[in-house]
Amino acid sequence: MSQHVPDDFPRDVTPASLSGAQPKLAGRLIKGKFVVGQTDDERYQRWEVCEDLAQQLVAKARKDAVKYPQHSREVTLQRMRRAIEVKGWVTVVEADWLVERLRALLHW
């Protein structure tokens, strides 16, 4: 699955840490192995969410640009980003990627 994820899509490289006197990382047992951080399948799923959202936002961004012709394309993209961030659907780095993907889809 993960081979379809674009190279520029962010990878979550920050493993969860646990409090205590000794430093600990949160790991999960997956198929008999302890895994710390995001798996390739989890990254693929996050990309699917972000790609789907970018595709849906194309029409919204175009509508916003028509409604507010005084706004530059950058302002329109920032308005889309703020709307995404308020919802809390994606991480900050995923929002960065999503805005760039939206820019590419819009040919802006």
DSSP file (Angstrom, degrees, kcal/mol; ACC not computed):
  #  RESIDUE AA STRUCTURE BP1 BP2  ACC     N-H-->O    O-->H-N    N-H-->O    O-->H-N    TCO  KAPPA ALPHA  PHI   PSI    X-CA   Y-CA   Z-CA
    1    1 A M    >         0   0    0      0, 0.0     3,-1.9     0, 0.0     4,-0.2   0.000 360.0 360.0 360.0 -46.3    0.0    0.0    0.0
    2    2 A S  G >   +     0   0    0      1,-0.3     3,-1.8     2,-0.2    39,-0.0   0.659 360.0  79.8 -64.7 -16.5    2.6    2.5    1.1
    3    3 A Q  G 3  S+     0   0    0      1,-0.3    -1,-0.3     3,-0.0    37,-0.0   0.688  88.4  58.7 -65.4 -14.6    4.3    2.6   -2.4
    4    4 A H  G <  S+     0   0    0     -3,-1.9    -1,-0.3     2,-0.1    -2,-0.2   0.511  79.7 104.2 -90.6  -5.2    1.5    4.9   -3.6
    5    5 A V  S <  S-     0   0    0     -3,-1.8    39,-0.1    -4,-0.2    38,-0.0  -0.642  80.9-113.7 -78.3 126.9    2.2    7.6   -1.0
    6    6 A P    >   -     0   0    0      0, 0.0     3,-1.8     0, 0.0    -1,-0.1  -0.263  19.5-121.8 -59.4 146.2    4.0   10.6   -2.5
    7    7 A D  T 3  S+     0   0    0      1,-0.3    -2,-0.1    -3,-0.0    -3,-0.0   0.808 110.7  57.8 -58.6 -31.0    7.6   11.1   -1.3
    8    8 A D  T 3  S+     0   0    0      2,-0.1    -1,-0.3    89,-0.0     3,-0.1   0.523  78.4 108.9 -82.8  -2.9    6.7   14.6   -0.1
    9    9 A F  S <  S-     0   0    0     -3,-1.8    85,-0.1     1,-0.1    38,-0.1  -0.587  80.0-106.8 -73.8 132.3    3.9   13.4    2.2
   10   10 A P        -     0   0    0      0, 0.0     2,-0.5     0, 0.0    -1,-0.1  -0.212  24.9-145.7 -64.9 146.7    5.1   13.8    5.8
   11   11 A R        -     0   0    0     -3,-0.1     2,-1.0    82,-0.0    29,-0.0  -0.942  19.8-123.3-109.4 131.2    6.1   10.8    7.9
   12   12 A D        +     0   0    0     -2,-0.5    26,-1.1     1,-0.2    31,-0.0  -0.638  40.7 165.0 -75.0 105.0    5.3   11.0   11.6
   13   13 A V        +     0   0    0     -2,-1.0    -1,-0.2    24,-0.1    -2,-0.0   0.294  43.7  97.7-106.1   7.7    8.8   10.4   13.1
   14   14 A T        -     0   0    0     -3,-0.0    23,-0.1     3,-0.0     3,-0.1  -0.813  63.0-155.2-101.1  99.4    8.0   11.5   16.6
   15   15 A P        -     0   0    0      0, 0.0     2,-0.2     0, 0.0    12,-0.1  -0.377  27.1-100.3 -70.8 151.9    7.3    8.5   18.7
   16   16 A A        -     0   0    0     10,-0.3    10,-3.1    -2,-0.1     2,-0.3  -0.472  38.5-152.8 -69.0 139.6    5.1    8.9   21.8
   17   17 A S  E     -A   25   0A   0      8,-0.2     2,-0.4    -2,-0.2     8,-0.2  -0.855   2.9-139.7-114.8 154.5    7.0    9.1   25.0
   18   18 A L  E     -A   24   0A   0      6,-1.8     6,-0.7    -2,-0.3     2,-0.0  -0.862  20.3-114.5-114.2 146.1    5.9    8.1   28.5
   19   19 A S        +     0   0    0     -2,-0.4     2,-0.2     4,-0.1     3,-0.1  -0.285  59.9  93.9 -75.2 162.8    6.5   10.0   31.7
   20   20 A G  S    S-     0   0    0      1,-0.1     4,-0.1    -2,-0.0    -2,-0.0  -0.769  84.9 -69.2 141.7 176.1    8.6    8.6   34.5
   21   21 A A  S    S+     0   0    0     -2,-0.2    -1,-0.1     2,-0.1    -2,-0.0   0.868 118.1  52.8 -67.0 -37.5   12.1    8.5   35.9
   22   22 A Q  S    S-     0   0    0     -3,-0.1     2,-0.1     1,-0.0    -4,-0.1  -0.825  97.5-110.1 -99.2 136.7   13.5    6.5   33.0
   23   23 A P        -     0   0    0      0, 0.0     2,-0.3     0, 0.0    -4,-0.1  -0.447  43.9-178.5 -64.1 136.6   12.8    7.6   29.4
   24   24 A K  E     -A   18   0A   0     -6,-0.7    -6,-1.8    -2,-0.1     2,-0.4  -0.979  20.1-147.2-137.2 148.7   10.4    5.3   27.7
   25   25 A L  E     -A   17   0A   0     -2,-0.3     2,-0.6    -8,-0.2    -8,-0.2  -0.932  26.0-117.8-113.4 141.3    8.9    5.2   24.2
   26   26 A A        +     0   0    0    -10,-3.1    11,-0.5    -2,-0.4   -10,-0.3  -0.674  41.3 177.6 -77.9 121.7    5.4    3.9   23.5
   27   27 A G        -     0   0    0     -2,-0.6     2,-0.4     9,-0.1     9,-0.2  -0.845  17.7-147.1-122.1 161.2    5.5    0.8   21.3
   28   28 A R  E     -B   35   0B   0      7,-2.3     7,-3.3    -2,-0.3     2,-0.8  -0.961  18.8-123.4-127.8 146.6    2.9   -1.5   20.0
   29   29 A L  E     +B   34   0B   0     -2,-0.4     2,-0.5     5,-0.2     5,-0.2  -0.811  36.9 172.9 -90.2 112.8    3.1   -5.2   19.3
   30   30 A I  E >   -B   33   0B   0      3,-3.3     3,-1.7    -2,-0.8    -2,-0.0  -0.978  68.5 -20.7-125.9 118.2    2.2   -5.7   15.6
   31   31 A K  T 3  S-     0   0    0     -2,-0.5    -1,-0.1     1,-0.3     3,-0.1   0.884 129.1 -48.7  51.6  43.8    2.6   -9.1   14.1
   32   32 A G  T 3  S+     0   0    0      1,-0.2     2,-0.4    -3,-0.0    -1,-0.3   0.517 120.9  99.9  80.4   4.9    5.0  -10.2   16.8
   33   33 A K  E <  S-B   30   0B   0     -3,-1.7    -3,-3.3    -5,-0.0     2,-0.5  -0.955  72.9-121.9-124.9 143.5    7.3   -7.1   16.5
   34   34 A F  E     -B   29   0B   0     -2,-0.4     2,-0.5    -5,-0.2    -5,-0.2  -0.720  32.0-165.4 -81.1 128.0    7.4   -4.0   18.7
   35   35 A V  E     -B   28   0B   0     -7,-3.3    -7,-2.3    -2,-0.5     2,-0.5  -0.963   9.7-167.3-119.7 127.8    6.8   -1.0   16.5
   36   36 A V        +     0   0    0     -2,-0.5     2,-0.2    -9,-0.2    -9,-0.1  -0.966  60.6   1.1-112.9 125.9    7.5    2.6   17.7
   37   37 A G  S    S-     0   0    0     -2,-0.5     2,-0.3   -11,-0.5   -24,-0.1  -0.488 107.8 -19.2  95.8-168.6    6.1    5.3   15.5
   38   38 A Q        -     0   0    0    -26,-1.1     2,-0.1    -2,-0.2    -2,-0.1  -0.552  57.5-140.4 -82.1 133.4    4.0    5.2   12.4
   39   39 A T     >  -     0   0    0     -2,-0.3     4,-2.3     1,-0.1     5,-0.2  -0.433  28.3-108.3 -82.8 166.2    3.8    2.1   10.2
   40   40 A D  H  > S+     0   0    0      1,-0.2     4,-2.4     2,-0.2     5,-0.1   0.891 121.8  51.8 -61.1 -39.0    3.7    2.3    6.4
   41   41 A D  H  > S+     0   0    0      2,-0.2     4,-2.3     1,-0.2    -1,-0.2   0.897 109.1  49.5 -65.7 -39.4    0.0    1.3    6.4
   42   42 A E  H  > S+     0   0    0      2,-0.2     4,-2.2     1,-0.2    -2,-0.2   0.896 110.7  50.2 -65.6 -39.4   -0.8    4.1    8.9
   43   43 A R  H  X S+     0   0    0     -4,-2.3     4,-2.5     2,-0.2    -2,-0.2   0.913 109.5  51.6 -63.6 -42.0    1.1    6.6    6.8
   44   44 A Y  H  X S+     0   0    0     -4,-2.4     4,-2.6     1,-0.2    -2,-0.2   0.916 109.2  50.2 -60.0 -44.0   -0.9    5.4    3.7
   45   45 A Q  H  X S+     0   0    0     -4,-2.3     4,-2.0     2,-0.2    -1,-0.2   0.904 110.4  49.2 -63.0 -41.4   -4.2    5.9    5.6
   46   46 A R  H  X S+     0   0    0     -4,-2.2     4,-2.4     2,-0.2    -1,-0.2   0.908 110.9  50.7 -63.6 -41.6   -3.2    9.4    6.7
   47   47 A W  H  X S+     0   0    0     -4,-2.5     4,-3.4     1,-0.2     5,-0.3   0.918 107.5  53.5 -61.9 -42.9   -2.3   10.2    3.1
   48   48 A E  H  X S+     0   0    0     -4,-2.6     4,-2.4     1,-0.2     5,-0.2   0.918 109.8  48.0 -57.6 -44.3   -5.6    8.9    1.9
   49   49 A V  H  X S+     0   0    0     -4,-2.0     4,-2.2     2,-0.2    -1,-0.2   0.939 115.7  44.0 -60.9 -47.8   -7.4   11.2    4.3
   50   50 A C  H  X S+     0   0    0     -4,-2.4     4,-2.5     2,-0.2    -2,-0.2   0.894 113.8  49.3 -67.8 -41.0   -5.3   14.2    3.2
   51   51 A E  H  X S+     0   0    0     -4,-3.4     4,-2.4     2,-0.2    -1,-0.2   0.926 112.0  48.8 -64.5 -44.1   -5.6   13.5   -0.5
   52   52 A D  H  X S+     0   0    0     -4,-2.4     4,-2.2    -5,-0.3    -2,-0.2   0.917 112.3  48.9 -60.9 -43.9   -9.4   13.1   -0.2
   53   53 A L  H  X S+     0   0    0     -4,-2.2     4,-2.1    -5,-0.2    -2,-0.2   0.908 109.7  51.4 -63.4 -42.3   -9.6   16.3    1.7
   54   54 A A  H  X S+     0   0    0     -4,-2.5     4,-0.8     1,-0.2    -2,-0.2   0.922 109.7  50.1 -60.4 -44.0   -7.5   18.2   -0.9
   55   55 A Q  H >X S+     0   0    0     -4,-2.4     3,-0.6     1,-0.2     4,-0.5   0.901 112.0  47.9 -61.4 -40.8   -9.7   16.9   -3.7
   56   56 A Q  H 3X S+     0   0    0     -4,-2.2     4,-0.8     1,-0.2     3,-0.4   0.834 107.4  56.6 -68.7 -31.9  -12.8   18.1   -1.8
   57   57 A L  H 3X S+     0   0    0     -4,-2.1     4,-3.0     1,-0.2     5,-0.3   0.631  85.7  80.5 -78.3 -12.9  -11.3   21.5   -1.1
   58   58 A V  H <X S+     0   0    0     -4,-0.8     4,-2.3    -3,-0.6    -1,-0.2   0.958  97.6  42.1 -56.8 -51.6  -10.7   22.3   -4.8
   59   59 A A  H  X S+     0   0    0     -4,-0.5     4,-2.5    -3,-0.4    -1,-0.2   0.900 115.1  50.9 -64.1 -40.5  -14.3   23.3   -5.3
   60   60 A K  H  X S+     0   0    0     -4,-0.8     4,-2.5     2,-0.2    -1,-0.2   0.901 110.4  48.9 -64.0 -41.2  -14.4   25.2   -2.0
   61   61 A A  H  X S+     0   0    0     -4,-3.0     4,-2.5     2,-0.2    -2,-0.2   0.915 112.1  48.3 -66.0 -42.3  -11.2   27.1   -2.8
   62   62 A R  H  X S+     0   0    0     -4,-2.3     4,-1.9    -5,-0.3    -2,-0.2   0.919 112.4  48.9 -62.9 -42.7  -12.5   28.1   -6.2
   63   63 A K  H  X S+     0   0    0     -4,-2.5     4,-2.4     1,-0.2    -2,-0.2   0.906 111.8  49.2 -63.0 -41.5  -15.9   29.2   -4.7
   64   64 A D  H  X S+     0   0    0     -4,-2.5     4,-2.3     1,-0.2    -2,-0.2   0.894 109.0  52.9 -64.2 -40.3  -14.0   31.2   -2.1
   65   65 A A  H  < S+     0   0    0     -4,-2.5    -1,-0.2     1,-0.2    -2,-0.2   0.866 112.3  45.0 -65.0 -36.0  -11.8   32.9   -4.8
   66   66 A V  H  < S+     0   0    0     -4,-1.9    -2,-0.2     1,-0.2    -1,-0.2   0.896 113.3  49.9 -72.8 -40.4  -14.9   33.9   -6.7
   67   67 A K  H  < S+     0   0    0     -4,-2.4    -2,-0.2     1,-0.3    -1,-0.2   0.842 122.5  32.4 -66.7 -33.9  -16.7   35.1   -3.6
   68   68 A Y    ><  +     0   0    0     -4,-2.3     3,-2.0    -5,-0.2    -1,-0.3  -0.627  67.3 164.8-123.9  71.4  -13.7   37.2   -2.6
   69   69 A P  T 3  S+     0   0    0      0, 0.0    -1,-0.1     0, 0.0    -2,-0.1   0.705  72.3  67.8 -64.5 -18.0  -12.0   38.4   -5.8
   70   70 A Q  T 3  S+     0   0    0     -3,-0.1     2,-0.3     2,-0.0    -5,-0.1   0.679  85.1  89.9 -73.8 -15.8  -10.1   41.0   -3.8
   71   71 A H  S <  S-     0   0    0     -3,-2.0    -3,-0.1    -6,-0.2     2,-0.0  -0.596  78.1-127.2 -82.5 140.6   -8.1   38.2   -2.1
   72   72 A S     >  -     0   0    0     -2,-0.3     4,-2.1     1,-0.1     5,-0.1  -0.299  30.4-103.9 -72.6 168.5   -5.0   36.8   -3.7
   73   73 A R  H  > S+     0   0    0      1,-0.2     4,-2.6     2,-0.2     5,-0.2   0.876 123.8  56.2 -61.3 -37.0   -4.6   33.1   -4.3
   74   74 A E  H  > S+     0   0    0      2,-0.2     4,-2.4     1,-0.2    -1,-0.2   0.912 106.4  49.0 -61.7 -43.0   -2.3   33.0   -1.2
   75   75 A V  H  > S+     0   0    0      2,-0.2     4,-2.3     1,-0.2    -1,-0.2   0.915 110.6  50.9 -63.4 -42.6   -5.0   34.5    1.0
   76   76 A T  H  X S+     0   0    0     -4,-2.1     4,-2.1     1,-0.2    -2,-0.2   0.925 110.8  48.5 -60.6 -44.9   -7.5   32.0   -0.3
   77   77 A L  H  X S+     0   0    0     -4,-2.6     4,-2.4     1,-0.2    -1,-0.2   0.890 110.8  50.8 -63.3 -38.9   -5.2   29.1    0.4
   78   78 A Q  H  X S+     0   0    0     -4,-2.4     4,-2.5     2,-0.2    -1,-0.2   0.858 107.8  53.1 -67.3 -34.4   -4.5   30.5    3.9
   79   79 A R  H  X S+     0   0    0     -4,-2.3     4,-2.0     2,-0.2    -2,-0.2   0.908 109.6  48.6 -64.7 -40.9   -8.3   30.7    4.5
   80   80 A M  H  X S+     0   0    0     -4,-2.1     4,-2.0     2,-0.2    -2,-0.2   0.913 110.8  51.4 -63.7 -42.3   -8.6   27.1    3.5
   81   81 A R  H  X S+     0   0    0     -4,-2.4     4,-2.9     1,-0.2    -2,-0.2   0.924 108.4  50.3 -61.5 -45.3   -5.8   26.2    5.9
   82   82 A R  H  X S+     0   0    0     -4,-2.5     4,-2.4     1,-0.2    -1,-0.2   0.905 109.4  51.8 -60.7 -40.1   -7.4   28.0    8.8
   83   83 A A  H  X S+     0   0    0     -4,-2.0     4,-1.2     1,-0.2    -1,-0.2   0.890 111.9  46.9 -62.8 -39.0  -10.6   26.2    8.1
   84   84 A I  H  X>S+     0   0    0     -4,-2.0     4,-1.2     2,-0.2     5,-0.9   0.929 111.7  50.3 -66.8 -46.1   -8.8   22.8    8.1
   85   85 A E  H  <5S+     0   0    0     -4,-2.9     3,-0.3     1,-0.2    -2,-0.2   0.881 105.8  55.8 -62.9 -39.4   -6.9   23.7   11.3
   86   86 A V  H  <5S+     0   0    0     -4,-2.4    -1,-0.2     1,-0.2    -2,-0.2   0.869 106.3  51.7 -61.2 -36.6  -10.1   24.7   13.2
   87   87 A K  H  <5S-     0   0    0     -4,-1.2    -1,-0.2    -3,-0.2    -2,-0.2   0.796  98.5-141.5 -71.5 -28.2  -11.6   21.3   12.4
   88   88 A G  T  <5 +     0   0    0     -4,-1.2    -3,-0.2    -3,-0.3    -2,-0.1   0.761  56.1 135.6  73.6  24.3   -8.5   19.5   13.8
   89   89 A W      < +     0   0    0     -5,-0.9     2,-0.3     2,-0.1    -4,-0.1   0.797  65.6  26.8 -75.4 -29.0   -8.6   16.8   11.1
   90   90 A V  S    S-     0   0    0     -6,-0.3    -2,-0.1     1,-0.1     2,-0.0  -0.855  82.8-102.4-133.3 163.9   -4.9   16.8   10.3
   91   91 A T     >  -     0   0    0     -2,-0.3     4,-2.3     1,-0.1     5,-0.2  -0.275  42.8-101.2 -76.8 171.3   -1.6   17.5   11.9
   92   92 A V  H  > S+     0   0    0      1,-0.2     4,-2.0     2,-0.2     5,-0.1   0.923 124.2  46.2 -60.9 -45.6    0.3   20.7   11.3
   93   93 A V  H  > S+     0   0    0      1,-0.2     4,-2.0     2,-0.2    -1,-0.2   0.848 111.5  51.9 -70.1 -31.8    2.7   19.0    8.9
   94   94 A E  H  > S+     0   0    0      2,-0.2     4,-2.9     1,-0.2    -1,-0.2   0.884 107.9  52.5 -68.1 -37.0   -0.2   17.3    7.1
   95   95 A A  H  X S+     0   0    0     -4,-2.3     4,-2.4     2,-0.2    -2,-0.2   0.890 107.1  53.0 -63.9 -39.0   -1.8   20.7    6.8
   96   96 A D  H  X S+     0   0    0     -4,-2.0     4,-1.8     2,-0.2    -2,-0.2   0.950 113.2  43.2 -57.8 -49.3    1.4   22.1    5.2
   97   97 A W  H  X S+     0   0    0     -4,-2.0     4,-2.6     1,-0.2    -2,-0.2   0.916 111.9  54.5 -62.7 -43.9    1.3   19.2    2.7
   98   98 A L  H  X S+     0   0    0     -4,-2.9     4,-2.7     1,-0.2    -1,-0.2   0.892 107.1  49.4 -60.9 -42.5   -2.4   19.6    2.1
   99   99 A V  H  X S+     0   0    0     -4,-2.4     4,-2.4     2,-0.2    -1,-0.2   0.907 112.5  48.0 -64.9 -41.2   -2.1   23.3    1.2
  100  100 A E  H  X S+     0   0    0     -4,-1.8     4,-2.0     2,-0.2    -2,-0.2   0.882 112.3  49.7 -66.5 -36.6    0.7   22.6   -1.2
  101  101 A R  H  X S+     0   0    0     -4,-2.6     4,-2.6     2,-0.2    -2,-0.2   0.909 110.6  50.0 -66.2 -42.0   -1.4   19.7   -2.7
  102  102 A L  H  X S+     0   0    0     -4,-2.7     4,-2.2     1,-0.2    -2,-0.2   0.908 108.3  53.3 -62.3 -41.9   -4.4   22.0   -3.1
  103  103 A R  H  X>S+     0   0    0     -4,-2.4     5,-2.5     1,-0.2     4,-0.6   0.913 111.2  46.6 -58.0 -43.1   -2.1   24.6   -4.7
  104  104 A A  H ><5S+     0   0    0     -4,-2.0     3,-0.7     1,-0.2    -2,-0.2   0.912 111.1  50.5 -67.3 -42.6   -1.0   22.0   -7.3
  105  105 A L  H 3<5S+     0   0    0     -4,-2.6    -1,-0.2     1,-0.2    -2,-0.2   0.852 114.3  44.9 -63.8 -33.9   -4.6   20.8   -7.9
  106  106 A L  H 3<5S-     0   0    0     -4,-2.2    -1,-0.2    -5,-0.2    -2,-0.2   0.557 107.5-127.8 -84.6  -8.7   -5.7   24.4   -8.5
  107  107 A H  T <<5       0   0    0     -3,-0.7    -3,-0.2    -4,-0.6    -4,-0.1   0.889 360.0 360.0  59.7  41.1   -2.6   25.1  -10.7
  108  108 A W      <       0   0    0     -5,-2.5    -4,-0.2    -6,-0.2    -5,-0.1   0.382 360.0 360.0 -99.8 360.0   -1.9   28.2   -8.6
